Amino acid sequence: MSEAETPPVRTGRTITTNIPARLDRLPWSRWHWTIVIGLGTVWILDGLEVTVVGNIASRLSESGSGLAISSGQVTGVAAALYVAGACVGALFWGRLTDRFGRRNLFMITLAVYLAATALTSVSWQAWWFFLFRFLTGFGIGGEYAAINSAIDELIPAAYRGRVDLIINGSFWLGAVGGSLLSIVALNTDLLAANVGWRLTFALGTVLALVILLVRRHVPESPRWLLIHGRDREAEEIVSGIERRVEAERGERLPDPEGELEIHQRKSVSFLEIARTVFGRYRRRAVLGFSLFIGQAFLYNAITFGFGAILTKFYDVPSDHTGYYFAVIAAGNFCGPLLLGKLFDTVGRRVMISSTYLLSGLLLFGTAWLFDRGSLTAATLTACWCVVLFFASAGASSAYLTVSEIFPMETRAMSIAFFYALGTAAGGISGPLLFADLTGTGRVRDTVLAFSIGAALMCAAGLVAVFLAVRAEGRSLEDIARPLTAVASRAKEAAQPARGTPGPRGGGPTAPPAASRP
C-alpha cells in the first residue's frame, strides 16, 4: 500500500480479529526466511563490532596507529561507552517503537548505526573514537527493542523459540568474522598500522547498508497495526502472506483457531507500562532482571578481555588472538543453533534454567583450572567453547523471554528496559572491572572475575527454575493478554471476524499452535 492509499488511523473502536491466530498457524515458508535475513542479520554486525574492538585493542595502543589511546581505554572506557550507548538507545528507541511501529524504528536505528560506524573509522583522536563508539551502541540498542519485537510478532508460535535464539545467537557469526578480519587488519605486512583497523569499521558500514536495502521489504507487525487502529493494513499484510505461502506449498492453509477482541488505542502511558510490568507481572520482572544481569556480566565483562588474557598470561601475539576467538565464537553460535529447537519442545523452563546453571558451573571449573596453572592458550579456549556453548543459548533465551512474557503494548519498552538495566549492571561495570583485574597480570584477579560471572549465571539459573514461564507453542496473546483486550475467546474457525474479513480456509499443513490457559 502506498502512502497516499494508507487509510486514516482510527482508534477508540472495539474490533474482533483472528489475525494473531492466522499468523501463528502458518507453516514455515520462504517468506519467514526473508524476515530472518532482513531483521536477524544485524546481530552479525553487533558481533563484528564488539569482537573487532576487543581484538584490535593492542594495535590501537601502539605507536603509528593514528590514535593516542591505551589498550585499557579501548577494552575498558570505549567498551563501557559502547554498552552505555546501547542502554540509552534501547530506552530511547524502545518507547518510540511501541508508539510509532516496529518497521519505522528498525529502519532508523540501523541508519544511526551505519553513520556512527562510518565516523568511527575516521577517528583521529581518542575523544572522537569514544563518542562514536557511544553512538554506534546507541543505534544497536534501538535494534534490540525493535527487532526482537518484530520477530516475535511475525514468527509462528511453534517456531518462535528456536528462531529467536538462532537470530540472537547470530551475533557470534559476526564475532567469527570479526576475529578473522582482525587477523588481516593487524597484519602490518598487508596493511599499515593506521589503516587496517579503519577498514574493519568501514566494512561494517558496507554490510549495514546491504541489510538496510534488504530490510525495506519487511512489513510492519500486523499485531501492532491492529492495536493502533490500522486493522485494514494488518489484514492486507496477512492476506498477502497467506497467498504467498499457499502458492509456495500448492495447497490451502488450515482454518485458524481463536479470535481476540480489542479496544484500539493510539498509545500507552509510561505509568501504565510500569504498573503492568512491575505490578501485574512482578514475578516475570524478577525473572527478566536475573537473566539479563547474569548473561550481561558474563559476556560484556569477560569476552571483552579475552584477547588481553591470551597475550598477558600465555604470550600469544596480538595478531594471533583472532584465531582463538574465532573458535570460541563458533562454539557460541553452535549453542543456540543446536539447542534452540529444545526450547520449543522440551520447554522454556527446563532449557533456560539448565543452560544458565551448566554454563555457570563449567565456568567455575574453568576458573579452578586457570588458578592451578593447568591450562594453556589452547585448552583455555576449549574450556571457553564448552562454557559458552551453553551460555550462548541461555543468553539468547533472555531476549526471547522478555519479548514474549509481557503484553503487546509494552513489548518493545520491556525489552529495552530489561536489556538496559541488566546490561548496565553487568555490561558497564563489567568491562571496567575486568579490565582492571586482568591488567594487574595476577592470576588470582582474573580468577575472581571468572568466579563473579559464574556465580551470577548460576543465580539466574536458579531464579529460572522457579519463575520461568512455560511459553513454548503458545500465542503471544495467550502468554500475556494485551492491555487493549476486551475479551479473548475461541470461536468456530469458519465464523467471520468482525472488524476484519473472514479467515482464509482450506488445506492441510501443521496443526495450529496449542492455546493454554
C-alpha positions in Angstrom: 0.0 0.0 0.0 1.4 3.4 -1.0 1.4 6.3 1.5 -1.3 8.0 -0.5 -3.5 4.9 -0.1 -3.0 4.5 3.6 -6.3 4.8 5.4 -6.6 7.2 8.3 -5.8 5.8 11.7 -9.0 5.2 13.6 -8.6 4.4 17.3 -11.3 4.1 20.0 -13.1 1.3 18.2 -13.6 -2.2 19.5 -13.0 -5.0 17.0 -12.7 -8.8 16.9 -9.9 -10.2 14.9 -8.3 -13.6 14.2 -5.1 -12.1 12.7 -2.8 -13.4 15.5 -4.2 -16.9 15.1 -3.7 -16.7 11.4 0.0 -15.7 11.8 0.6 -18.4 14.4 -0.9 -21.3 12.3 1.3 -20.5 9.3 3.8 -23.3 8.3 7.5 -22.3 7.8 8.0 -20.7 4.4 10.3 -18.7 2.2 8.6 -15.5 3.5 9.7 -16.3 7.0 13.3 -16.6 5.8 13.0 -13.1 4.4 12.1 -11.9 7.9 15.1 -13.8 9.4 17.5 -12.3 6.8 16.1 -8.8 6.9 15.9 -8.4 10.6 18.2 -11.1 12.2 21.4 -10.3 10.3 22.0 -7.1 12.2 23.3 -9.1 15.2 26.1 -10.2 12.9 27.2 -6.6 12.7 27.0 -6.3 16.5 29.2 -9.3 16.9 31.6 -7.9 14.3 31.8 -4.6 16.1 32.4 -5.9 19.6 35.0 -8.5 18.5 37.0 -6.3 16.3 37.4 -3.7 19.0 38.5 -6.3 21.5 41.0 -7.8 19.2 42.5 -4.6 17.8 42.9 -3.0 21.3 46.6 -3.9 21.4 47.2 -2.5 17.9 45.4 0.8 18.6 47.6 1.4 21.6 50.8 1.0 19.6 52.6 4.0 18.1 51.7 4.6 14.5 48.0 3.5 14.9 46.8 7.1 14.4 45.2 7.3 17.8 46.8 8.3 21.2 44.9 5.6 23.2 45.8 2.8 25.6 44.7 -0.8 25.3 42.9 -0.4 28.7 41.0 2.5 27.3 39.8 0.5 24.3 38.7 -2.6 26.3 37.6 -0.5 29.3 36.4 3.0 28.5 35.4 2.5 24.9 33.7 -0.8 25.6 31.8 0.7 28.5 30.7 3.7 26.4 29.5 1.3 23.6 27.4 -0.6 26.1 26.2 2.7 27.8 25.1 3.9 24.3 23.2 0.6 23.8 21.4 1.0 27.1 20.4 4.6 26.4 19.5 3.8 22.8 17.3 0.8 23.9 15.3 3.0 26.2 15.0 5.9 23.8 14.1 3.9 20.7 12.1 1.3 22.7 9.5 3.8 23.7 9.3 5.1 20.1 9.0 1.5 18.8 5.9 0.9 20.8 4.4 4.2 19.8 5.3 4.6 16.1 5.8 1.0 15.0 8.4 -1.7 14.6 9.2 -1.0 10.9 9.8 2.7 11.2 12.2 2.3 14.1 14.2 -0.7 12.8 15.0 1.4 9.7 16.0 4.5 11.6 18.2 2.7 14.2 20.1 0.8 11.5 20.7 4.1 9.8 22.1 5.5 13.0 24.4 2.5 13.4 25.6 2.8 9.8 26.5 6.5 10.2 28.2 6.1 13.6 30.3 3.2 12.4 31.4 5.1 9.3 32.5 8.0 11.5 34.4 5.7 13.9 36.6 4.5 11.0 37.9 8.1 10.5 38.7 8.7 14.2 41.9 10.8 14.7 41.7 11.5 18.4 40.6 9.4 21.4 37.6 11.5 22.2 36.2 11.1 18.7 36.6 7.3 18.9 34.8 7.3 22.3 32.0 9.5 21.0 31.2 7.4 18.0 31.5 4.1 19.9 28.8 5.5 22.1 26.6 6.5 19.1 27.2 3.1 17.5 25.9 1.4 20.7 23.0 3.9 20.7 21.9 2.6 17.3 22.4 -1.1 18.3 20.4 -0.6 21.5 17.4 0.5 19.4 17.8 -2.5 17.2 17.4 -4.9 20.2 14.0 -3.4 21.0 12.6 -3.0 17.5 14.0 -6.2 16.0 13.0 -8.6 18.8 9.5 -7.2 18.9 9.0 -7.6 15.2 10.5 -11.1 15.1 8.3 -12.5 17.8 5.2 -10.9 16.4 5.8 -12.2 12.8 7.1 -15.8 13.5 4.6 -18.6 14.2 4.3 -19.7 17.8 5.6 -23.2 17.1 8.9 -21.9 15.8 9.3 -18.7 17.9 11.8 -20.0 20.4 14.3 -21.6 18.1 14.2 -18.7 15.6 14.6 -16.1 18.3 17.5 -18.0 19.8 19.3 -18.5 16.5 18.8 -14.9 15.4 20.2 -13.6 18.7 23.0 -16.2 18.6 24.0 -15.0 15.1 25.9 -12.3 17.0 28.6 -14.9 17.1 28.8 -15.4 13.4 29.8 -11.7 13.3 32.3 -12.5 16.1 33.9 -15.2 13.9 34.1 -12.7 11.0 35.5 -10.0 13.3 38.1 -12.4 14.7 39.3 -13.4 11.2 39.0 -9.9 9.9 41.2 -8.6 12.8 43.9 -11.1 11.8 44.1 -9.4 8.4 43.7 -5.9 9.8 46.6 -6.4 12.3 49.0 -7.8 9.7 51.3 -4.9 9.0 52.7 -6.7 6.0 49.4 -6.3 4.3 48.1 -3.0 5.8 49.7 -0.1 7.5 49.1 0.2 11.3 46.9 3.2 10.9 44.8 1.8 8.1 43.9 -1.8 8.9 41.6 -1.1 11.9 39.9 1.7 10.0 39.0 -0.7 7.2 37.3 -3.1 9.6 34.9 -0.4 10.7 34.4 0.7 7.1 33.4 -2.9 6.2 30.7 -2.8 8.9 29.3 0.2 7.3 29.0 -1.6 3.9 27.3 -4.6 5.5 24.8 -2.3 7.3 24.0 -0.6 4.0 23.2 -4.0 2.4 21.0 -5.0 5.3 19.2 -1.7 5.1 18.3 -2.4 1.5 17.0 -5.9 2.3 15.1 -4.6 5.2 12.9 -2.4 3.1 10.8 -5.4 2.2 10.0 -6.4 5.8 6.4 -5.3 6.6 5.1 -3.7 9.8 3.9 -6.0 12.5 0.2 -6.8 11.9 -0.3 -7.2 15.6 0.9 -3.6 16.2 -1.2 -2.3 13.4 -4.3 -3.9 14.9 -4.0 -2.3 18.2 -3.2 1.1 16.7 -6.4 1.4 14.6 -4.8 0.2 11.3 -6.6 -3.1 11.0 -7.2 -2.7 7.3 -3.4 -2.6 6.7 -2.9 -5.5 9.0 -5.5 -7.5 7.0 -3.8 -6.7 3.7 -0.4 -7.8 5.0 -1.6 -11.1 6.5 -3.7 -11.9 3.4 -0.7 -11.2 1.2 1.5 -13.6 3.4 -1.2 -16.3 3.2 -1.4 -16.1 -0.6 2.4 -16.4 -0.9 2.5 -19.4 1.5 -0.3 -21.1 -0.3 1.3 -20.6 -3.7 4.6 -21.9 -2.4 3.0 -25.1 -0.9 0.4 -25.6 -3.6 -2.4 -26.1 -1.0 -4.7 -24.1 1.1 -4.0 -23.3 4.7 -6.0 -24.7 7.6 -8.5 -22.6 9.3 -7.2 -20.6 12.3 -8.5 -21.2 15.8 -9.3 -18.4 18.2 -10.2 -14.7 18.0 -9.3 -11.7 20.0 -11.5 -8.7 20.9 -9.5 -5.5 21.4 -10.2 -1.8 22.0 -7.9 0.1 19.7 -5.7 2.8 21.3 -3.0 5.1 20.0 -0.5 4.8 22.8 0.0 3.5 26.3 1.4 5.8 29.1 4.7 5.1 31.0 2.6 4.8 34.2 0.5 2.0 32.7 3.6 0.2 31.4 5.2 0.4 34.9 2.0 -0.8 36.6 1.8 -3.7 34.2 5.4 -4.8 34.3 6.1 -4.3 38.0 2.6 -4.8 39.3 0.7 -7.4 37.4 3.8 -9.2 36.2 6.1 -8.7 39.2 7.5 -12.3 39.2 8.2 -12.1 35.5 10.1 -8.8 36.0 12.3 -10.5 38.6 13.0 -13.3 36.0 13.9 -10.8 33.3 16.3 -8.8 35.6 18.0 -12.0 36.7 18.5 -13.4 33.2 19.9 -10.2 31.8 22.2 -9.4 34.6 23.7 -12.9 34.6 24.4 -13.0 30.9 25.4 -9.4 30.6 28.2 -9.6 33.1 29.5 -12.9 31.7 29.7 -11.7 28.1 30.3 -8.0 28.3 32.9 -8.3 31.1 34.8 -11.5 30.3 34.8 -11.7 26.5 35.8 -8.1 26.1 39.1 -9.0 27.8 39.8 -12.4 26.3 42.5 -11.1 23.9 44.3 -9.5 26.8 44.3 -12.8 28.8 45.9 -14.6 25.9 48.6 -12.0 25.4 49.3 -11.4 29.1 49.2 -14.9 30.5 50.1 -17.0 27.5 52.3 -14.7 25.4 50.0 -15.1 22.4 51.0 -12.4 19.8 48.3 -9.8 19.4 47.8 -10.5 15.7 47.1 -14.2 16.6 44.3 -13.7 19.2 41.7 -13.6 16.4 42.3 -17.3 15.7 41.4 -18.3 19.3 38.4 -16.0 19.4 37.1 -17.4 16.1 37.0 -20.8 17.7 35.2 -19.6 20.7 32.7 -17.6 18.6 31.9 -20.7 16.6 31.1 -22.6 19.8 28.9 -19.8 20.9 26.8 -19.9 17.7 26.5 -23.7 17.8 24.8 -23.5 21.2 21.6 -21.7 20.0 21.7 -23.5 16.7 21.8 -27.0 18.1 19.8 -26.4 21.4 17.2 -23.9 20.0 14.7 -26.5 19.0 14.6 -27.9 22.5 13.3 -24.6 23.8 10.1 -25.2 21.7 9.9 -29.0 22.5 11.4 -29.7 26.0 10.2 -26.3 27.1 11.4 -22.9 28.2 11.7 -23.5 32.0 13.9 -26.6 31.7 16.1 -25.3 29.0 16.6 -21.7 30.4 17.5 -22.9 33.9 19.7 -25.8 32.7 21.7 -23.6 30.2 22.4 -21.0 32.8 23.3 -23.4 35.6 25.5 -25.6 33.3 27.4 -22.6 32.0 27.9 -21.2 35.4 29.2 -24.4 36.9 31.5 -25.0 33.9 32.9 -21.5 34.3 33.7 -22.2 38.0 35.6 -25.3 36.8 37.5 -23.2 34.2 38.4 -20.7 36.9 39.7 -23.5 39.1 41.9 -25.0 36.3 43.2 -21.5 35.4 44.1 -20.8 39.1 46.1 -24.1 39.2 48.0 -23.2 36.1 46.6 -26.3 34.3 45.6 -24.5 31.2 47.4 -23.5 28.0 46.1 -21.0 25.5 44.6 -23.9 23.5 42.9 -25.7 26.5 41.6 -22.4 27.9 40.0 -21.8 24.5 38.5 -25.3 24.6 37.1 -24.7 28.1 35.5 -21.5 26.9 33.9 -23.2 23.9 32.1 -25.6 26.2 31.1 -22.9 28.7 29.8 -20.6 26.0 28.0 -23.3 24.1 25.5 -23.4 26.9 25.8 -19.8 28.0 25.0 -18.5 24.5 21.8 -20.4 24.3 20.9 -19.2 27.8 21.8 -15.6 27.0 19.7 -15.6 23.8 16.8 -17.0 25.8 16.9 -13.9 27.9 15.9 -11.8 24.9 13.3 -14.4 23.9 11.9 -14.4 27.5 11.3 -10.6 27.9 10.0 -10.3 24.4 7.2 -12.8 24.9 6.1 -12.7 28.5 4.7 -9.1 28.6 1.7 -7.6 26.8 1.9 -6.5 23.2 1.6 -2.8 24.0 4.7 -2.9 26.3 6.8 -5.3 24.4 9.5 -3.1 22.9 9.7 -1.0 26.1 10.0 -4.1 28.2 12.8 -5.5 26.1 14.6 -2.1 26.2 14.2 -1.7 29.9 15.4 -5.1 30.9 18.2 -5.0 28.4 19.3 -1.6 29.6 19.2 -2.3 33.3 20.8 -5.8 33.1 23.4 -4.6 30.6 24.2 -1.5 32.6 24.7 -3.6 35.7 26.9 -6.2 34.0 28.0 -4.5 30.8 29.2 -1.1 32.0 30.7 -2.1 35.3 31.9 -5.4 34.0 34.4 -4.2 31.3 35.7 -1.6 33.6 36.2 -4.0 36.5 37.5 -6.8 34.3 40.0 -4.5 32.5 41.4 -3.6 35.9 41.6 -7.2 37.1 43.3 -8.6 34.0 45.5 -5.5 33.8 47.2 -6.4 37.1 48.7 -9.6 35.5 47.9 -11.6 38.6 46.1 -15.0 38.1 44.0 -14.5 41.3 42.4 -11.3 40.0 41.4 -13.0 36.7 40.0 -16.0 38.6 37.9 -13.6 40.7 36.4 -12.1 37.6 35.6 -15.6 36.2 34.0 -16.6 39.5 31.8 -13.5 39.7 30.5 -14.2 36.2 29.9 -17.9 37.1 28.0 -17.0 40.3 25.7 -14.6 38.6 24.9 -17.1 35.9 24.1 -19.8 38.5 21.9 -17.4 40.5 19.9 -16.5 37.3 19.5 -20.2 36.6 18.0 -20.9 40.0 15.6 -18.0 39.5 14.5 -19.5 36.2 13.8 -22.9 37.9 11.0 -21.2 39.9 9.9 -18.3 37.7 10.4 -19.2 34.0 7.2 -19.1 32.0 6.0 -22.1 30.0 5.6 -20.2 26.8 6.5 -22.9 24.3 3.9 -23.3 21.5 1.6 -20.6 22.9 0.5 -17.5 21.1 1.8 -14.2 22.5 -1.7 -13.1 23.4 -2.2 -16.3 25.4 1.1 -15.8 27.3 0.3 -12.2 28.2 -3.1 -10.8 27.4 -2.9 -7.4 25.6 -3.8 -4.4 27.6 -6.3 -3.4 24.9 -8.0 -6.8 25.0 -11.7 -6.7 25.9 -12.3 -10.4 25.7 -10.3 -13.3 24.4 -12.2 -16.4 23.3 -12.0 -19.2 20.8 -14.8 -19.4 18.2 -15.7 -21.5 15.3 -12.9 -21.1 12.7 -15.4 -20.6 9.9 -17.2 -17.7 11.6 -16.1 -14.4 10.0 -14.3 -11.9 12.3 -15.8 -8.5 13.0 -13.6 -5.6 12.1 -11.5 -7.8 9.7 -12.6 -10.0 6.8 -13.1 -13.7 7.5 -10.2 -16.2 7.6 -8.8 -17.9 4.6 -9.8 -21.5 4.7 -8.7 -24.9 3.5 -5.9 -27.4 3.2 -3.5 -29.4 5.4 -0.3 -28.4 7.0 1.0 -28.4 10.5 -1.7 -28.2 13.2 -2.3 -24.8 14.8 -0.3 -23.9 17.9 -1.9 -25.1 21.2 -3.5 -22.5 23.4 -3.1 -23.0 27.2 -5.0 -21.3 30.0 
